[in-house]
């Protein structure tokens, strides 16, 4: 049986969890679908929970990751800001780097 290293990570502030896989997925879906409710539905998550996660991310970030629009033909929606897009990119890059590092450590597991 082959052993391999697997991991998960998240980013925290003094206030607690800031970014993690679920929050990043939520941001990506909001970016794609244009609304928190549609993103929450796609994730099979309650809107109230998704809203709370979005509010938490915005409160912990130096600049908003999301902005809500209340005007427009369809009554508004939510947009991921440039800072939010950068947060997604940085998180995904960290995730990729961690995966590459973990792969280099698998040889150590062969000594077990």
Residue pairs with C-beta under 8 A, 6 or more apart in sequence:
3 106
3 109
3 110
3 112
4 102
4 106
4 109
5 102
5 103
5 105
5 106
5 109
6 102
7 98
7 102
8 20
8 21
9 20
9 94
9 95
9 98
10 17
10 18
10 19
10 20
10 21
11 17
11 18
11 19
11 20
11 91
11 94
12 18
13 60
15 56
15 59
15 60
16 56
16 60
17 23
17 56
18 56
18 57
18 60
18 61
19 57
19 87
19 91
21 95
22 43
22 53
23 53
23 57
24 87
24 88
24 91
24 92
25 43
26 39
26 40
26 43
26 45
26 50
26 53
26 54
27 57
27 65
27 66
27 80
27 84
27 87
27 88
28 88
29 38
29 39
29 42
29 43
30 36
30 39
30 54
30 66
30 78
30 79
30 80
31 79
31 80
31 84
31 85
31 88
32 39
33 39
33 42
34 77
34 78
34 79
35 77
35 78
36 47
36 50
36 51
36 54
36 66
36 78
37 47
37 50
39 50
40 46
40 47
40 49
40 50
40 51
41 47
43 50
54 65
54 66
54 78
57 65
57 66
57 87
58 64
58 65
58 66
61 83
61 87
62 83
63 81
63 83
64 81
64 83
64 84
65 80
65 81
65 83
65 84
65 87
66 78
66 79
66 80
66 81
66 84
67 78
67 79
67 81
68 76
68 77
68 78
68 79
69 76
69 77
69 78
69 79
70 76
80 88
